[in-house]
Amino acid sequence: MGRLENKVAVITGAASGIGRATALRFASEGAKVVVADVAHDAGNAFATEIGGTYVHVDVANEQSVESLYATTVDVYGGIDILFNNAGISPADDDSILTTGLDAWRRVQEVNLTSVYLCCRYGIPHLQRRGGGSIINTASFVAVMGSATSQVSYTASKGGVLSMSRELGVQFAREGIRVNALCPGPVNTPLLQELFAKDPERAARRLVHVPMGRFAEPEEIASAVLFLASDDSSFITASTFLVDGGINGAYVTPL
């Protein structure tokens, strides 16, 4: 028996990076996994590979999110786990002095409003099951700021962290746990693209990691599995840092 045997998990941004690694891990632990993404071909092929179901979703669109959960319930009969993981970090999100309003809004919609929508429409399904686990992807920058300007991204992840705390408190007595996963820099396609475009900017991230390397997606997936499973049954409204020691090494100037 796996740790998620017969549980139904919906993972947004599941076609690549942390979402993909987590979907693989969940499936290996017995979960029925819904691969929710905008990448139709990659998502569909991956869902077939792990024996799950692909659902095309625009996480910033209310009707699309509602449809995601309706499809999941039609296929599997209910939902136990939400991993609200989809997010973006575009190049035009930079210093507050140069980031335009359109760029600001797009990042907020995909990174923060999407989590609001996924929780708003997902929680009633967990209530019908008598409980469940929600993991919202925030970031280490939500607790300490970024070494490289990405003003809307950092603000959005701070919002995810605060919202997760509130929901974790609000729904604790209904058996619904809500935690904010706060990864450090992870070796994903997004970060690899940053290295290719701006090696100096990427290197500024690495120098702050006490372990001297970026996390692998599989390492973050292990943390998500812990938060999704009953191994973390007394953990809710938490800031779950998986950052290679970045936060612990931070020194506040006198």
C-alpha positions in Angstrom: 0.0 0.0 0.0 1.3 3.4 -1.0 1.0 6.5 1.2 -1.7 7.9 -1.2 -3.5 4.7 -2.1 -6.8 5.4 -3.8 -6.5 9.1 -3.2 -7.4 11.5 -6.0 -4.9 14.3 -6.6 -5.2 17.3 -8.9 -1.9 18.9 -9.8 -1.7 22.1 -11.8 1.3 22.8 -13.9 1.8 19.0 -13.9 3.4 18.6 -17.4 6.8 19.8 -16.4 9.2 20.7 -13.5 8.0 20.2 -9.9 4.5 19.4 -11.0 5.7 16.5 -13.2 8.0 15.1 -10.6 5.2 15.2 -8.0 2.7 13.5 -10.3 5.2 10.7 -10.9 5.7 10.4 -7.1 2.0 10.5 -6.3 1.2 7.8 -8.9 4.0 5.6 -7.5 2.3 6.0 -4.1 -1.0 4.8 -5.4 -2.8 8.1 -6.2 -5.1 8.7 -9.1 -3.6 11.8 -10.6 -5.1 14.5 -12.7 -2.5 16.2 -14.8 -3.8 19.8 -15.2 -1.9 22.0 -17.6 -2.1 24.2 -20.7 0.4 22.1 -22.5 -2.0 19.7 -24.3 0.3 17.3 -26.1 2.9 17.0 -23.3 0.2 16.8 -20.6 -1.8 14.2 -22.4 1.2 12.0 -23.1 2.4 12.3 -19.5 -1.0 11.4 -18.1 -1.1 8.3 -20.2 2.4 7.4 -19.1 1.4 7.5 -15.4 -2.1 6.0 -15.8 -3.7 9.3 -14.9 -6.1 11.8 -16.6 -5.1 14.9 -18.5 -7.3 18.0 -18.2 -6.5 21.2 -20.1 -6.9 24.1 -17.8 -6.2 27.9 -17.7 -5.7 28.4 -14.0 -6.4 32.1 -14.3 -9.9 31.5 -15.8 -12.7 30.8 -13.4 -14.8 28.6 -15.7 -11.8 26.6 -16.7 -10.9 25.8 -13.1 -14.5 24.9 -12.3 -14.5 22.6 -15.3 -11.2 21.0 -14.1 -12.8 19.8 -10.9 -16.1 18.8 -12.5 -14.1 16.6 -14.9 -12.1 15.1 -12.1 -15.2 14.2 -10.1 -16.8 12.7 -13.2 -13.8 10.5 -13.8 -12.8 9.6 -10.2 -15.8 10.4 -8.0 -14.2 12.9 -5.8 -11.0 14.8 -4.8 -8.7 14.4 -1.9 -5.5 16.4 -2.7 -4.9 19.7 -4.4 -1.4 20.7 -5.4 -1.8 24.2 -6.7 1.5 24.5 -8.4 1.2 26.4 -11.7 3.1 29.6 -12.0 5.2 31.8 -14.2 8.2 34.1 -13.9 8.5 36.0 -17.1 11.5 38.2 -18.1 9.4 41.4 -18.2 8.7 41.0 -14.4 11.8 42.8 -13.1 12.4 45.9 -11.0 9.3 47.9 -9.8 10.8 50.8 -11.8 10.6 48.9 -15.1 7.8 46.3 -14.7 4.7 47.5 -16.6 1.2 47.1 -15.3 0.3 44.4 -17.9 3.3 42.3 -16.8 2.4 42.8 -13.1 -1.2 41.8 -13.7 -0.4 38.7 -15.7 1.9 37.3 -13.0 -0.6 38.0 -10.3 -3.4 36.3 -12.3 -1.4 33.1 -13.0 0.5 32.9 -9.7 -2.0 34.2 -7.1 -5.5 34.5 -8.5 -5.1 30.9 -9.8 -4.5 29.6 -6.2 -7.6 31.6 -5.0 -9.7 30.0 -7.8 -8.3 26.5 -7.2 -9.0 26.7 -3.5 -12.4 28.4 -3.9 -13.7 25.7 -6.2 -11.6 22.8 -4.9 -12.3 23.1 -1.1 -16.0 22.1 -1.5 -15.0 18.8 -3.0 -12.6 18.1 -0.1 -15.4 19.0 2.3 -17.6 16.3 0.6 -14.8 13.8 1.3 -14.6 14.8 4.9 -11.2 16.3 4.6 -8.1 16.4 2.5 -4.8 18.2 1.9 -4.0 21.3 -0.1 -0.5 22.3 -1.0 0.0 25.7 -2.5 3.3 26.5 -4.2 4.7 29.8 -2.7 8.5 30.4 -2.6 11.3 31.2 -0.3 11.1 34.8 -1.7 7.7 35.0 0.1 9.6 35.1 3.4 12.8 36.9 2.6 12.7 38.7 -0.7 14.6 37.9 -3.9 18.2 38.6 -4.7 17.1 39.3 -8.2 14.3 41.7 -8.9 11.0 40.0 -9.9 8.5 42.3 -8.1 5.2 40.8 -9.2 6.4 37.2 -8.7 7.6 38.0 -5.2 4.4 39.8 -4.3 2.3 37.0 -5.7 4.1 34.3 -3.7 3.7 36.4 -0.5 0.0 36.4 -1.3 0.0 32.6 -1.7 1.7 32.2 1.6 -0.7 34.5 3.5 -3.7 33.0 1.9 -2.5 29.5 2.7 -2.1 30.4 6.4 -5.6 31.8 6.6 -7.2 28.8 4.8 -5.3 26.4 7.0 -6.7 28.0 10.1 -10.2 28.4 8.7 -10.7 24.8 7.6 -8.6 22.9 10.2 -11.6 21.5 12.1 -13.1 20.2 8.9 -10.0 18.0 8.4 -8.7 20.1 5.5 -5.1 20.9 5.8 -3.6 23.8 3.8 0.1 24.4 3.6 2.4 26.7 1.7 5.3 25.0 0.0 8.3 27.4 -0.2 11.0 26.0 -2.5 14.3 27.5 -3.1 15.7 27.7 -6.6 14.9 24.4 -8.4 16.6 22.9 -11.5 13.5 23.1 -13.7 13.0 24.2 -17.4 12.1 27.7 -16.1 15.5 28.0 -14.3 17.4 26.5 -17.1 15.9 29.0 -19.5 17.0 31.8 -17.1 20.6 30.4 -17.1 20.6 30.4 -20.9 19.3 33.9 -21.3 21.1 35.6 -18.4 23.8 33.5 -16.7 24.9 36.4 -14.5 21.4 36.8 -13.1 21.0 33.0 -12.5 24.4 32.9 -10.8 23.3 35.5 -8.3 20.7 33.0 -7.1 23.2 30.2 -6.7 25.6 32.1 -4.5 23.0 32.4 -1.8 22.3 28.6 -1.4 24.4 27.2 1.5 24.2 23.7 -0.1 25.9 25.1 -3.2 23.4 23.8 -5.7 19.9 24.1 -6.8 17.2 21.6 -5.8 16.1 18.8 -8.1 12.4 18.6 -8.8 12.3 15.1 -7.2 13.5 16.6 -3.9 10.6 19.1 -3.9 8.2 16.3 -4.9 9.2 14.4 -1.7 8.2 17.4 0.4 4.9 17.6 -1.4 4.3 13.9 -0.9 4.9 14.4 2.9 2.4 17.3 3.0 -0.2 15.4 1.0 0.0 12.2 3.0 -1.1 11.4 6.6 2.5 11.6 7.6 1.9 15.3 8.1 -1.5 14.9 9.7 -0.9 17.6 12.4 0.6 20.2 10.0 -1.5 23.0 8.6 -1.2 26.7 7.9 2.6 26.2 7.8 5.4 27.8 5.9 7.1 24.7 4.6 10.6 25.8 3.5 12.6 23.5 1.2 15.4 25.9 0.3 18.8 24.3 0.9 19.3 26.5 3.9 18.8 29.9 2.3 16.5 31.3 5.0 18.6 29.9 7.8 21.7 31.6 6.4 20.0 35.0 6.1 21.4 37.6 8.4 19.5 40.8 9.2 21.8 43.9 9.3 22.0 45.7 12.6 
